[in-house]
Amino acid sequence: MKSKIISSLLAVVLLISFSYKSDAQNAGEESFKQICSACHTVGGGKLVGPDLKNTTQRHTEDWLISFIKSSQSLIKSGDKYADSIFNAYNKVVMPDQTTLDDAKIKEILTYISDKSEGKSTASAAAPTVTNAGDTSADGTKNNDSLYTTTNIILFSIIIFLMIVIVFLSRVIKKLSNQLMDFYSSDRSFY
């Protein structure tokens, strides 16, 4: 009975840990933070490069993908808007992102679009603390992703402890059965 309850709890914990927040918006947010946030914000003002708020409304997805993969190729092709951005930011070259596939760029663009529209899963009243100390424009720490290093370690520990509990409950049951057999048999000293 106990092992069935523990097994059920283990299944629920696993289900929750693997199904919670695994959509493209979160993957796009993580990619944006890793790749883009050093030079860009979404609604936080200009950094090295432009603020990307509403950029998905101003340009087509194909244009954005081309610009992200290689802004200089787009500029050299004669694209006047790409050239104007390059000139407006003191001819600082945006690094080519040729290693990103279109799907990953689309995830980032989805994040930018959602963030531009104010769609966010983070609580404004209580910012969450992250491992790396990611900081938003207003100075609060935030990261609403479940897949941070700390959370993965904690889930791993919980799963390990639940497995240990199941194992120990089976050992206790076997030992108690053997003890009862020993005292009820003729081999007993008492």
C-alpha positions as CSV (number, residue, x, y, z in Angstrom):
1,M,0.0,0.0,0.0
2,K,2.8,2.4,1.0
3,S,4.8,1.6,-2.1
4,K,1.8,2.3,-4.4
5,I,1.2,5.7,-2.8
6,I,4.9,6.6,-3.1
7,S,5.0,5.4,-6.7
8,S,2.0,7.5,-7.4
9,L,3.6,10.6,-5.8
10,L,6.8,9.9,-7.8
11,A,4.8,9.7,-11.1
12,V,3.0,13.0,-10.2
13,V,6.3,14.8,-9.5
14,L,7.8,13.5,-12.7
15,L,4.8,14.5,-14.7
16,I,4.7,18.0,-13.3
17,S,8.5,18.5,-13.7
18,F,8.5,17.5,-17.3
19,S,5.3,19.2,-18.5
20,Y,5.5,22.6,-16.8
21,K,6.5,25.5,-19.0
22,S,8.2,23.8,-21.9
23,D,6.7,25.9,-24.7
24,A,8.4,28.0,-27.4
25,Q,8.0,31.3,-25.5
26,N,10.2,30.0,-22.7
27,A,12.8,28.5,-25.1
28,G,12.8,31.8,-26.9
29,E,13.3,33.7,-23.7
30,E,16.2,31.6,-22.7
31,S,17.8,32.0,-26.1
32,F,17.2,35.7,-26.1
33,K,18.9,36.0,-22.7
34,Q,21.8,33.9,-23.8
35,I,22.3,35.4,-27.2
36,C,20.7,38.8,-27.5
37,S,20.4,40.5,-24.1
38,A,23.9,41.7,-24.0
39,C,23.1,44.2,-26.8
40,H,19.3,44.4,-26.9
41,T,16.3,44.9,-24.7
42,V,12.6,44.4,-25.3
43,G,11.0,47.6,-23.9
44,G,14.0,48.6,-21.8
45,G,15.6,51.1,-24.1
46,K,18.6,51.1,-26.3
47,L,21.8,49.3,-25.4
48,V,24.5,48.6,-27.9
49,G,21.8,47.8,-30.4
50,P,18.2,49.0,-30.7
51,D,15.3,48.2,-28.4
52,L,13.5,45.3,-30.0
53,K,10.0,46.2,-28.7
54,N,7.4,45.8,-31.5
55,T,10.1,44.9,-34.1
56,T,8.1,41.9,-35.1
57,Q,5.3,44.3,-36.1
58,R,7.6,46.5,-38.1
59,H,9.3,43.8,-40.2
60,T,8.4,40.5,-41.8
61,E,9.6,37.3,-40.2
62,D,11.7,36.5,-43.3
63,W,13.4,39.9,-43.1
64,L,14.1,39.5,-39.4
65,I,15.5,36.0,-39.9
66,S,17.8,37.2,-42.7
67,F,18.9,40.2,-40.6
68,I,19.6,38.0,-37.5
69,K,21.5,35.4,-39.5
70,S,23.7,38.0,-41.2
71,S,23.0,41.7,-41.0
72,Q,26.0,42.6,-43.1
73,S,24.8,40.3,-46.0
74,L,21.5,42.1,-45.9
75,I,23.2,45.5,-45.9
76,K,25.5,44.5,-48.8
77,S,22.5,43.4,-50.8
78,G,21.3,47.0,-50.8
79,D,18.6,46.8,-48.1
80,K,18.1,50.4,-47.2
81,Y,16.4,49.8,-43.8
82,A,19.2,47.4,-42.7
83,D,21.8,50.0,-43.8
84,S,20.0,52.8,-41.9
85,I,20.0,50.7,-38.7
86,F,23.7,50.0,-39.2
87,N,24.4,53.7,-39.6
88,A,22.2,54.8,-36.7
89,Y,24.2,52.6,-34.3
90,N,27.6,54.0,-35.2
91,K,28.3,51.2,-37.7
92,V,28.6,48.6,-34.9
93,V,28.3,45.3,-36.6
94,M,25.8,42.9,-35.3
95,P,27.4,39.5,-34.9
96,D,26.1,36.9,-37.5
97,Q,24.0,34.2,-35.9
98,T,24.6,31.6,-38.6
99,T,24.5,28.7,-36.1
100,L,20.8,29.5,-35.2
101,D,18.3,27.6,-37.3
102,D,15.0,29.3,-38.4
103,A,13.0,27.5,-35.7
104,K,15.2,28.9,-32.9
105,I,15.1,32.4,-34.4
106,K,11.3,32.1,-34.6
107,E,11.2,31.1,-30.9
108,I,13.2,34.2,-30.1
109,L,10.8,36.3,-32.3
110,T,7.8,34.8,-30.5
111,Y,9.3,35.8,-27.2
112,I,10.0,39.4,-28.5
113,S,6.5,39.7,-29.8
114,D,4.9,38.4,-26.5
115,K,7.1,40.6,-24.4
116,S,6.3,43.6,-26.6
117,E,2.6,43.0,-26.1
118,G,3.1,42.7,-22.3
119,K,2.5,38.9,-22.2
120,S,4.6,37.6,-19.5
121,T,4.3,34.7,-17.0
122,A,6.5,36.4,-14.4
123,S,4.7,38.0,-11.5
124,A,5.2,41.8,-11.3
125,A,4.7,41.8,-7.6
126,A,7.2,39.1,-6.7
127,P,10.2,38.7,-9.0
128,T,11.9,35.3,-8.9
129,V,15.5,34.9,-8.2
130,T,17.6,33.2,-10.9
131,N,20.9,31.3,-10.8
132,A,22.8,33.7,-12.9
133,G,21.2,36.8,-11.5
134,D,19.4,37.9,-14.7
135,T,18.1,41.4,-14.2
136,S,15.3,43.2,-16.0
137,A,15.2,46.8,-17.0
138,D,13.5,47.8,-13.7
139,G,16.3,46.2,-11.6
140,T,14.3,43.3,-10.3
141,K,15.6,39.8,-10.8
142,N,13.5,37.6,-12.9
143,N,13.4,34.2,-14.7
144,D,10.2,32.4,-14.9
145,S,11.7,29.3,-16.4
146,L,11.4,26.1,-14.5
147,Y,14.5,24.7,-16.1
148,T,17.1,26.5,-14.1
149,T,20.1,24.6,-12.8
150,T,18.9,24.9,-9.2
151,N,15.4,23.6,-10.0
152,I,16.8,20.7,-12.0
153,I,19.1,19.7,-9.1
154,L,16.3,20.0,-6.6
155,F,14.0,17.8,-8.8
156,S,16.8,15.3,-9.2
157,I,17.3,15.1,-5.4
158,I,13.5,14.8,-4.8
159,I,13.3,12.0,-7.4
160,F,16.3,10.2,-5.9
161,L,14.9,10.5,-2.4
162,M,11.6,9.1,-3.5
163,I,13.4,6.1,-5.1
164,V,15.3,5.6,-1.8
165,I,12.1,5.7,0.2
166,V,10.4,3.1,-2.1
167,F,13.5,0.9,-1.8
168,L,13.7,1.3,2.0
169,S,10.0,0.6,2.5
170,R,10.4,-2.7,0.5
171,V,13.5,-3.6,2.6
172,I,11.6,-2.9,5.8
173,K,8.7,-5.0,4.7
174,K,10.9,-7.9,3.9
175,L,12.8,-7.6,7.1
176,S,9.7,-7.4,9.2
177,N,8.3,-10.5,7.4
178,Q,11.5,-12.4,8.1
179,L,11.4,-11.3,11.7
180,M,7.8,-12.5,12.1
181,D,8.7,-15.8,10.5
182,F,11.7,-16.2,12.7
183,Y,9.7,-15.6,16.0
184,S,6.8,-17.7,14.9
185,S,9.0,-20.7,13.9
186,D,10.6,-23.4,16.1
187,R,14.0,-21.7,15.6
188,S,13.2,-19.0,18.1
189,F,15.1,-18.8,21.4
190,Y,12.1,-17.5,23.3
